[in-house]
Amino acid sequence: MLTVFKVGSPAPEQVFPPRLRGMSCAVMDQLSDDSGGYGIYITICLDRMTDKEEMSLRTEPIKTAYVADGPYFLALFNISGVGEFDATYDPCIRPPDDFAERLAAWQGQNLVTILGVDSSTGILCSIRAATMPKKFHAALMRTLIQPHGPSFSQEYDEWLEVQYRTPVKRLWETAEYAGRFGDPI
């Protein structure tokens, strides 16, 4: 089923699960569509989103960086007027039988839909489409094509625990800068 997004309406649960209510965070994932393909999206959740933050999500540059280690990847986003966020992507939380299709979607496109959700209300406040920076996309692909064993999710969580001991602002100092969403590819 094709997911339709409408600004001013409740955000669909696929992009704003109940566990994110009241949080300020970023989520990076894929949605399937009617054609059997997968669209890539990033949801930026802000508790009590202001009009200024909403406008910034629609118009301001979104800088990216990442921390990668073998098959592990932590995305970092800096949105002027909004703040800094991190987002993970665990390819093993989805059924393994569709991994090849999901990987092909990541490899075959670098277009991403960026959704801004007021996490206190669950209302979708902004939608923006942009291309991923080439360097960001390439680094993500390098981690996704690594073999993922049965204990990958647990090992990834342990790796993330180590990364999260460092505040996001400090992670930016050591992360690999990767460009801005929407830059020419």
NUDREN-941997 format. One line per field, with one value per residue (C-alpha): residue number from 0; residue in three letters; y negated, x negated, z. Coordinates in nm, 4 decimals. Example, Ala and Ser with C-alpha at 12.3 -4.5 7.8 and 13.67 -1.06 7.14 Angstrom:
<doses>
n: c(0;1) .
res: c(ALA;SER) .
yy: c(0.4500;0.1060) .
xx: c(-1.2300;-1.3670) .
zz: c(0.7800;0.7140) .
</doses>
This chain:
<doses>
n: c(0;1;2;3;4;5;6;7;8;9;10;11;12;13;14;15;16;17;18;19;20;21;22;23;24;25;26;27;28;29;30;31;32;33;34;35;36;37;38;39;40;41;42;43;44;45;46;47;48;49;50;51;52;53;54;55;56;57;58;59;60;61;62;63;64;65;66;67;68;69;70;71;72;73;74;75;76;77;78;79;80;81;82;83;84;85;86;87;88;89;90;91;92;93;94;95;96;97;98;99;100;101;102;103;104;105;106;107;108;109;110;111;112;113;114;115;116;117;118;119;120;121;122;123;124;125;126;127;128;129;130;131;132;133;134;135;136;137;138;139;140;141;142;143;144;145;146;147;148;149;150;151;152;153;154;155;156;157;158;159;160;161;162;163;164;165;166;167;168;169;170;171;172;173;174;175;176;177;178;179;180;181;182;183;184) .
res: c(MET;LEU;THR;VAL;PHE;LYS;VAL;GLY;SER;PRO;ALA;PRO;GLU;GLN;VAL;PHE;PRO;PRO;ARG;LEU;ARG;GLY;MET;SER;CYS;ALA;VAL;MET;ASP;GLN;LEU;SER;ASP;ASP;SER;GLY;GLY;TYR;GLY;ILE;TYR;ILE;THR;ILE;CYS;LEU;ASP;ARG;MET;THR;ASP;LYS;GLU;GLU;MET;SER;LEU;ARG;THR;GLU;PRO;ILE;LYS;THR;ALA;TYR;VAL;ALA;ASP;GLY;PRO;TYR;PHE;LEU;ALA;LEU;PHE;ASN;ILE;SER;GLY;VAL;GLY;GLU;PHE;ASP;ALA;THR;TYR;ASP;PRO;CYS;ILE;ARG;PRO;PRO;ASP;ASP;PHE;ALA;GLU;ARG;LEU;ALA;ALA;TRP;GLN;GLY;GLN;ASN;LEU;VAL;THR;ILE;LEU;GLY;VAL;ASP;SER;SER;THR;GLY;ILE;LEU;CYS;SER;ILE;ARG;ALA;ALA;THR;MET;PRO;LYS;LYS;PHE;HIS;ALA;ALA;LEU;MET;ARG;THR;LEU;ILE;GLN;PRO;HIS;GLY;PRO;SER;PHE;SER;GLN;GLU;TYR;ASP;GLU;TRP;LEU;GLU;VAL;GLN;TYR;ARG;THR;PRO;VAL;LYS;ARG;LEU;TRP;GLU;THR;ALA;GLU;TYR;ALA;GLY;ARG;PHE;GLY;ASP;PRO;ILE) .
yy: c(0.0000;-0.3460;-0.5710;-0.9200;-1.2029;-1.5174;-1.8156;-1.9057;-1.5462;-1.2826;-1.1221;-0.7592;-0.5068;-0.3638;-0.6881;-0.7971;-0.4947;-0.5617;-0.5057;-0.8394;-1.0446;-1.3428;-1.2771;-1.4938;-1.2538;-1.1364;-0.8041;-0.6703;-0.3833;-0.2551;-0.2204;0.0198;-0.1051;0.0505;0.1348;0.3453;0.0796;-0.0937;-0.4639;-0.6019;-0.8482;-1.0365;-1.1520;-1.4442;-1.4468;-1.7607;-1.7960;-2.1049;-2.2074;-2.5842;-2.7635;-2.8606;-2.4971;-2.3873;-2.6447;-2.5453;-2.1800;-2.2863;-2.5303;-2.5239;-2.3247;-1.9811;-1.8924;-1.5279;-1.3327;-0.9747;-0.7401;-0.4025;-0.0966;0.2167;0.2960;0.0310;-0.3126;-0.6107;-0.9021;-1.2581;-1.5507;-1.9211;-2.1409;-2.5132;-2.6576;-2.3127;-2.1233;-1.8134;-1.4605;-1.1067;-0.8188;-0.4504;-0.1901;0.1772;0.3846;0.6927;0.5667;0.6460;0.9954;1.1399;1.2548;0.8971;0.7770;0.8028;0.5876;0.3303;0.3176;0.2709;-0.0230;-0.1847;-0.1260;-0.2353;-0.5711;-0.8489;-1.0430;-1.0724;-1.2121;-1.4196;-1.4433;-1.6852;-1.5633;-1.7486;-1.4595;-1.6117;-1.6003;-1.3459;-1.5959;-1.5964;-1.9556;-1.9421;-1.7293;-1.7737;-1.5643;-1.5860;-1.3857;-1.2272;-1.3567;-1.1172;-1.0599;-0.9842;-0.7442;-0.5645;-0.5193;-0.3847;-0.1394;-0.0162;0.0736;0.2291;0.4677;0.6114;0.9585;0.9443;1.2503;1.3625;1.1563;0.8370;0.6405;0.7111;0.6245;0.3076;0.2015;0.2570;0.0488;-0.2265;-0.2270;-0.3171;-0.5929;-0.7355;-0.7913;-1.0905;-1.3768;-1.4385;-1.7768;-1.5996;-1.3179;-1.5840;-1.6701;-1.3164;-1.2070;-1.2099;-1.5134;-1.4009;-1.7118;-1.8472;-1.6973;-1.8415;-1.9195;-1.8378;-1.4758) .
xx: c(0.0000;-0.1267;-0.1673;-0.0266;-0.1645;0.0389;-0.0946;0.1406;0.2630;0.1543;-0.1734;-0.1300;-0.2424;-0.5008;-0.7009;-0.5938;-0.5433;-0.3836;-0.7158;-0.8397;-0.5627;-0.7125;-1.0664;-1.3059;-1.4933;-1.5537;-1.4586;-1.5916;-1.4064;-1.2291;-0.8634;-0.7321;-0.5032;-0.2430;-0.5019;-0.7061;-0.9755;-1.1032;-1.1196;-1.3816;-1.2739;-1.4033;-1.1589;-1.2692;-1.0589;-1.0466;-0.8498;-0.6276;-0.7673;-0.7738;-0.6804;-1.0464;-1.1607;-0.8937;-1.0162;-1.3791;-1.2966;-1.1476;-1.4145;-1.7428;-2.0484;-2.0753;-2.4373;-2.5311;-2.8117;-2.8515;-3.0418;-3.1052;-3.2915;-3.2687;-2.8972;-2.7918;-2.6650;-2.5445;-2.4057;-2.4337;-2.2196;-2.2576;-1.9652;-2.0188;-1.7578;-1.6545;-1.9514;-2.1653;-2.0333;-2.1567;-1.9818;-2.0569;-1.9606;-1.9608;-1.9012;-1.8329;-1.5135;-1.3257;-1.2520;-1.5658;-1.3748;-1.3318;-1.6855;-1.8039;-1.5128;-1.5702;-1.9422;-1.8672;-1.6420;-1.9204;-2.1683;-1.9360;-1.8329;-1.9643;-1.6393;-1.5110;-1.1870;-1.2409;-0.9378;-0.8986;-0.6638;-0.5535;-0.6002;-0.3733;-0.0741;-0.1798;-0.0988;-0.3053;-0.4322;-0.6675;-0.7648;-1.0786;-1.2464;-1.6208;-1.9100;-2.1533;-2.5074;-2.7129;-2.9684;-2.6929;-2.5177;-2.8429;-2.9378;-2.5931;-2.6165;-2.9578;-2.8081;-2.4890;-2.6681;-2.8755;-2.7655;-2.5173;-2.5185;-2.2411;-2.3822;-2.4197;-2.1388;-2.2771;-2.6316;-2.5069;-2.3254;-2.6457;-2.8430;-2.5792;-2.6009;-2.9689;-2.8900;-2.6116;-2.8535;-2.9617;-2.7106;-2.5959;-2.7754;-3.1029;-3.0360;-3.0294;-3.3902;-3.5114;-3.2582;-3.3235;-3.1541;-2.9538;-2.7929;-2.4393;-2.1111;-2.0157;-2.3735;-2.4431;-2.5511) .
zz: c(0.0000;-0.0889;0.2140;0.1618;0.3715;0.4336;0.6274;0.9117;0.9534;1.2026;1.0938;0.9845;1.2439;1.0013;1.0280;1.3767;1.6050;1.9462;2.1244;1.9798;2.1419;2.3281;2.2039;2.0051;1.7780;1.4210;1.2620;0.9309;0.7616;0.4492;0.3541;0.0935;-0.1819;-0.4130;-0.6771;-0.4357;-0.4082;-0.0988;-0.0268;0.2100;0.4748;0.7756;1.0410;1.2556;1.5733;1.7829;2.1058;2.0764;1.7366;1.6862;1.3632;1.3229;1.3573;1.1091;0.8566;0.9173;0.8458;0.5131;0.3993;0.5910;0.4841;0.6442;0.7076;0.7413;0.8968;1.0069;1.2309;1.0644;1.1802;0.9662;0.9347;1.1886;1.0871;1.2893;1.0881;1.2160;1.0982;1.1741;1.0784;1.1198;1.3555;1.4771;1.6192;1.5884;1.5641;1.5236;1.3497;1.3267;1.0720;1.1664;0.8515;1.0629;1.2282;0.9066;0.7771;0.6148;0.3062;0.1814;0.2653;-0.0957;-0.2167;0.0574;-0.0178;-0.3875;-0.2960;-0.0928;-0.3759;-0.6535;-0.5184;-0.3070;-0.2815;0.0727;0.2125;0.5253;0.7522;1.0433;1.3170;1.6301;1.8697;2.1354;1.8982;1.6366;1.3604;1.0414;1.0093;0.7122;0.4151;0.2128;-0.0544;-0.1102;-0.2399;0.0026;-0.0220;-0.2333;0.0427;0.2987;0.0606;-0.0274;0.3402;0.4228;0.1315;0.2503;0.5882;0.4495;0.2143;0.5019;0.6144;0.9036;1.1278;1.3631;1.6520;1.4454;1.6165;1.9630;1.8551;1.6832;2.0015;2.2001;1.9484;1.9680;2.3494;2.3178;2.0634;2.2826;2.5699;2.3627;2.3256;1.9657;1.9571;2.0392;1.7904;1.5179;1.6040;1.5336;1.2700;0.8960;0.7421;0.4383;0.2845;0.2815;0.1714;-0.1641;-0.2742;-0.6392;-0.6789) .
</doses>
